[in-house]
């Protein structure tokens, strides 16, 4: 009996020690929290889409508020092309006759007038042409008189038909030579009416066929030019126009008179206005494109460009009004688009929106009906706040 009592006392002591040790460890371990009674109070959860903007932040950040408004959106046809001039405004100048360049004082970009001497060429063969002309001119006077005399004698049956035909033949042949040489002299810019034996020369002048600018110069002093060699290119930029290429699928949408927005490839920030002037009806078989010609609206802007400059363009085909916000009010985050909606003076909420087209600094809001008419949006400075 004594042993049983001793064992029972030992068990109670051991249990007390274990219980005391458990309570001591629990009080020392911070991760173990005592159970608390339910008081009926729910802890608040922070709204991840809520953003607070103080009045100072609003002013210092240059922020603005705005509402959804109806804006005009255009359906556009995008095209690439360049500035060009009509064929009649550009000339490749060459000498009609072979020779050595004696004098040329042009630089690319020099302004030239129609009829101005571009360069001179020299060749001894020019002398022979002038000599042949003067000889034909001298014979022609005598042969004409002889032909008319033989014609009168033939009418009176005083001379033979053989003499008349000989005089007629010599006069006709010499007249053809005279007219041919006269034309050659005109192409050489030598006036046949003032040519005499005293002013025969071996140097002739090549003049500009139109007014404009010397855009390309291939000739140099002492160079031998063949009749087919292009020595100088003269370009008149007064009628500079827009040349674009569109795909054949876009042809039905493009019409004469439609507006064109033109941008330079390296300066897309500036937009120049144009208008469709001509739509080609032929499709390029290789590229499957159609040529579009347009004119700049502002004539003063023509002087800013040069033929051959590459451009990007948008042809405005149709237009309609849609609800929209300024594009700066819409932020793209992983292809989701958000805006900041004003709740009260300092509180804003990030809201997901669906967007459509973008035009003239405005973005179409497809779910505009989800917002009340007087809802205000942060239209400037929203991007940094949304993406933070």
C-alpha positions in Angstrom: 0.0 0.0 0.0 2.9 2.3 0.8 4.4 1.6 -2.6 1.2 2.6 -4.4 1.0 5.9 -2.6 4.6 6.7 -3.4 4.1 5.9 -7.1 0.9 8.0 -7.3 2.7 11.0 -5.7 5.6 10.6 -8.1 3.2 10.7 -11.2 1.4 13.8 -9.8 4.8 15.5 -9.3 6.0 14.6 -12.8 2.7 15.9 -14.4 3.0 19.2 -12.5 6.5 19.7 -13.7 5.5 19.0 -17.4 2.6 21.4 -17.2 4.8 24.1 -15.7 7.4 23.6 -18.4 4.8 23.9 -21.2 3.4 27.1 -19.7 6.9 28.6 -19.4 7.8 27.8 -23.0 4.5 29.2 -24.3 5.1 32.5 -22.5 8.6 32.7 -24.0 7.7 31.9 -27.6 6.4 35.1 -29.4 4.8 33.0 -32.2 2.3 31.5 -29.9 -0.6 33.9 -29.3 -3.1 33.4 -26.6 -6.7 32.9 -27.8 -8.7 36.1 -27.5 -12.4 36.4 -27.2 -14.5 37.5 -30.2 -15.4 41.1 -29.6 -17.3 41.5 -32.9 -14.8 44.2 -34.4 -13.4 43.5 -37.9 -9.9 44.8 -38.9 -10.0 47.1 -42.0 -8.3 46.0 -45.2 -6.3 48.6 -47.3 -7.8 49.3 -50.8 -5.0 48.7 -53.3 -6.8 50.9 -55.9 -7.2 53.9 -53.6 -4.8 56.8 -54.1 -4.6 60.0 -52.1 -3.5 63.2 -53.7 -3.1 66.3 -51.5 -3.8 69.8 -52.7 -0.1 70.6 -52.7 0.7 67.5 -54.8 -2.0 68.4 -57.2 -0.7 71.9 -57.8 3.0 71.2 -57.8 2.5 68.3 -60.2 0.6 70.4 -62.7 -2.3 67.9 -62.6 -5.6 68.5 -64.3 -9.1 67.1 -64.1 -11.5 66.4 -66.9 -14.6 64.5 -68.0 -15.4 62.1 -70.8 -16.4 64.1 -73.9 -17.4 63.4 -77.4 -14.5 63.6 -79.8 -14.1 63.1 -83.6 -12.2 60.0 -84.6 -11.1 59.4 -88.1 -10.6 56.1 -89.9 -7.2 56.4 -91.5 -5.2 54.6 -94.2 -1.5 54.6 -93.4 1.0 55.0 -96.2 4.7 55.6 -96.9 6.2 57.7 -99.6 8.3 60.7 -100.4 8.2 64.3 -101.7 8.6 64.6 -105.5 8.1 67.0 -108.3 6.1 66.6 -111.6 8.1 65.3 -114.6 7.9 68.7 -116.3 9.6 70.3 -113.2 12.9 68.3 -113.5 15.3 68.2 -116.4 18.5 66.2 -117.1 20.6 68.5 -119.1 23.1 67.1 -121.6 24.9 68.5 -124.6 23.4 67.5 -128.0 26.9 67.4 -129.4 30.0 65.8 -128.0 32.8 67.9 -126.7 35.1 68.9 -123.9 33.8 70.9 -120.9 35.5 74.3 -121.2 33.9 76.1 -118.3 31.4 75.3 -115.5 30.9 77.3 -112.3 27.9 75.5 -110.7 27.6 74.0 -107.3 24.7 71.7 -106.1 22.0 73.9 -104.8 22.7 76.9 -107.0 19.6 78.7 -108.3 19.4 78.9 -112.1 17.0 80.7 -114.4 15.6 79.5 -117.7 18.0 80.2 -120.5 21.0 80.7 -118.2 24.3 79.3 -119.4 25.1 76.2 -117.3 28.4 75.3 -118.9 30.3 75.5 -122.2 31.9 72.8 -124.3 34.4 72.9 -127.1 35.0 70.9 -130.2 36.7 71.8 -133.6 33.8 70.0 -135.4 31.5 72.8 -134.5 33.4 75.0 -136.9 32.6 72.7 -139.8 28.9 72.9 -139.1 29.0 76.7 -139.2 31.0 76.7 -142.4 28.6 74.3 -144.1 25.7 76.5 -143.2 27.3 79.7 -144.5 28.2 77.9 -147.8 24.6 76.5 -148.2 23.2 80.0 -147.4 25.5 81.5 -150.1 24.6 79.0 -152.8 20.9 79.2 -151.9 20.6 82.8 -153.1 22.0 82.0 -156.5 20.1 78.7 -156.9 16.8 80.4 -156.0 17.3 83.1 -158.7 18.3 80.5 -161.3 15.3 78.3 -160.4 12.8 81.1 -160.8 14.4 82.2 -164.1 14.3 78.7 -165.5 10.7 78.4 -164.4 9.8 81.6 -166.4 11.7 80.3 -169.4 9.9 77.0 -169.2 6.6 78.7 -169.2 7.6 80.6 -172.4 9.0 77.4 -174.0 12.4 79.1 -174.3 14.3 76.5 -172.2 14.3 72.8 -172.1 12.6 70.8 -169.4 16.0 69.2 -168.5 17.5 72.6 -167.5 14.4 73.5 -165.5 14.5 70.2 -163.6 18.2 70.6 -162.9 17.7 74.1 -161.5 14.8 72.9 -159.4 16.7 69.9 -158.0 19.8 71.9 -157.0 17.6 74.5 -155.3 15.5 72.0 -153.4 18.6 70.0 -152.2 20.4 73.1 -151.1 17.3 74.4 -149.3 17.1 71.1 -147.4 20.7 71.3 -146.4 20.3 74.9 -145.3 17.3 74.2 -143.1 19.0 71.2 -141.6 22.1 73.1 -140.7 20.1 76.0 -139.4 18.3 73.6 -137.0 21.7 72.1 -135.9 23.0 75.6 -135.1 19.9 76.4 -133.0 20.5 73.2 -131.0 24.1 74.4 -130.5 22.7 77.8 -129.2 24.2 79.6 -132.2 22.0 82.2 -133.8 22.0 81.4 -137.6 20.6 84.9 -138.4 23.7 86.6 -136.9 26.3 84.0 -138.0 29.0 85.3 -140.3 32.4 84.2 -141.3 33.9 86.6 -138.7 32.2 85.1 -135.7 32.6 81.4 -136.3 33.6 79.7 -133.0 34.5 76.3 -131.6 32.9 76.8 -128.2 29.1 76.5 -127.6 27.0 77.1 -124.6 24.5 74.7 -122.9 21.6 76.6 -121.2 19.0 75.6 -118.6 15.6 74.6 -120.0 13.8 75.7 -116.9 14.1 77.8 -113.7 15.0 76.0 -110.5 18.0 74.6 -108.7 21.0 72.7 -109.9 20.5 69.5 -107.8 23.0 67.2 -109.5 26.3 68.1 -111.2 28.1 65.3 -113.0 30.3 67.4 -115.3 33.7 69.0 -114.5 36.1 71.2 -116.4 38.1 69.3 -119.1 35.7 66.3 -119.0 34.6 64.8 -122.3 30.9 64.6 -122.7 29.0 62.4 -125.1 25.6 63.5 -126.3 23.9 60.9 -124.0 25.8 62.0 -120.8 23.8 63.8 -118.2 25.9 66.8 -117.1 23.5 68.7 -114.8 20.1 68.0 -113.3 17.8 71.1 -112.8 14.8 70.8 -110.5 12.0 73.3 -109.9 10.5 72.7 -106.4 7.6 75.2 -106.8 5.2 72.3 -107.4 6.6 69.9 -104.8 3.9 67.3 -104.1 3.3 64.2 -102.0 3.7 60.7 -103.5 2.4 57.8 -101.5 1.8 54.1 -101.9 -1.2 52.3 -100.4 -2.1 48.6 -100.5 -4.8 47.6 -103.0 -7.2 46.6 -100.2 -7.3 50.3 -99.1 -8.0 51.7 -102.6 -11.9 51.8 -102.2 -11.6 54.0 -99.1 -9.3 56.7 -100.6 -10.9 59.5 -102.6 -9.7 62.8 -104.1 -10.0 65.7 -101.7 -9.4 63.7 -98.5 -7.0 65.1 -95.8 -3.5 63.8 -95.5 -1.4 64.1 -92.3 2.3 64.1 -93.2 5.2 63.4 -90.9 8.9 63.2 -91.7 10.5 59.8 -90.7 12.9 61.4 -88.3 10.5 64.1 -87.0 7.2 62.5 -86.2 6.2 65.2 -83.7 5.4 67.8 -86.5 2.4 67.2 -88.7 1.9 68.8 -92.0 -1.5 69.0 -93.7 -2.1 67.8 -97.3 -4.9 66.8 -99.5 -5.4 63.9 -102.0 -5.0 65.3 -105.5 -4.9 62.2 -107.7 -5.6 58.4 -107.2 -3.9 56.1 -109.7 -6.2 53.4 -111.1 -3.3 51.0 -111.9 -2.0 48.5 -109.3 1.7 47.6 -109.2 1.9 43.9 -110.0 5.0 43.2 -107.9 4.2 45.2 -104.7 0.4 45.2 -105.0 0.3 48.9 -104.2 -1.4 51.9 -105.7 0.2 55.4 -106.1 -1.5 58.4 -104.5 -0.6 62.0 -105.3 -1.3 64.9 -102.9 -0.6 68.6 -102.4 0.5 70.4 -99.3 -2.2 72.8 -98.0 0.3 75.5 -96.9 2.4 76.7 -99.8 5.0 78.1 -97.5 5.8 74.7 -96.2 6.9 73.6 -99.6 10.2 75.4 -99.0 10.9 73.3 -96.0 11.3 70.1 -98.0 13.2 68.7 -101.0 12.4 66.0 -103.6 13.3 62.5 -102.4 12.6 63.1 -98.6 10.9 60.0 -97.2 7.6 60.6 -95.3 5.0 58.7 -93.3 1.4 59.7 -93.9 -2.2 59.1 -92.8 -5.1 59.5 -95.2 -8.3 60.5 -93.3 -11.1 58.5 -95.0 -14.2 58.6 -92.6 -15.0 60.2 -89.3 -17.4 59.7 -86.4 -17.8 61.0 -82.8 -17.1 58.7 -79.7 -16.7 59.3 -76.0 -13.1 59.8 -75.1 -10.5 61.0 -72.6 -7.2 62.7 -73.2 -4.6 60.1 -74.0 -2.5 61.2 -71.0 -5.4 60.1 -68.7 -5.0 56.5 -69.7 -2.1 54.3 -68.5 -1.1 51.0 -69.9 0.0 48.4 -67.4 0.8 45.0 -69.0 -1.8 45.6 -71.7 -4.5 46.6 -69.2 -5.6 50.2 -69.3 -6.4 52.2 -66.2 -7.7 55.7 -65.3 -7.9 57.6 -62.0 -11.4 58.6 -61.0 -12.0 61.3 -58.4 -14.0 60.3 -55.4 -13.6 63.4 -53.3 -11.2 66.3 -52.9 -8.1 64.2 -52.1 -9.2 60.6 -52.9 -8.9 58.9 -56.3 -9.5 55.4 -57.4 -7.8 53.4 -60.0 -10.3 51.9 -62.4 -9.9 49.5 -65.4 -11.2 50.8 -68.7 -11.6 49.4 -72.2 -10.1 51.6 -75.0 -10.6 51.9 -78.7 -9.0 54.2 -81.3 -6.6 57.0 -80.5 -6.7 60.2 -82.5 -5.6 63.9 -82.1 -4.5 63.3 -78.5 -7.7 61.5 -77.4 -8.4 57.9 -76.6 -11.8 56.3 -77.2 -13.4 54.8 -74.0 -15.5 51.8 -74.9 -17.1 51.4 -71.5 -17.9 55.1 -71.0 -21.5 54.0 -70.0 -20.0 52.6 -66.7 -19.3 56.1 -65.5 -21.8 58.8 -64.4 -21.9 61.9 -66.7 -20.3 64.2 -64.1 -17.5 61.8 -63.2 -14.1 63.5 -63.1 -10.8 61.9 -64.1 -7.2 62.9 -63.6 -6.2 63.9 -67.1 -2.6 65.0 -66.5 -0.1 63.2 -64.2 -2.0 60.0 -63.9 0.6 57.7 -65.3 3.2 58.0 -62.5 0.5 57.6 -59.8 -1.1 54.5 -61.4 2.2 52.7 -62.1 3.7 53.3 -58.6 
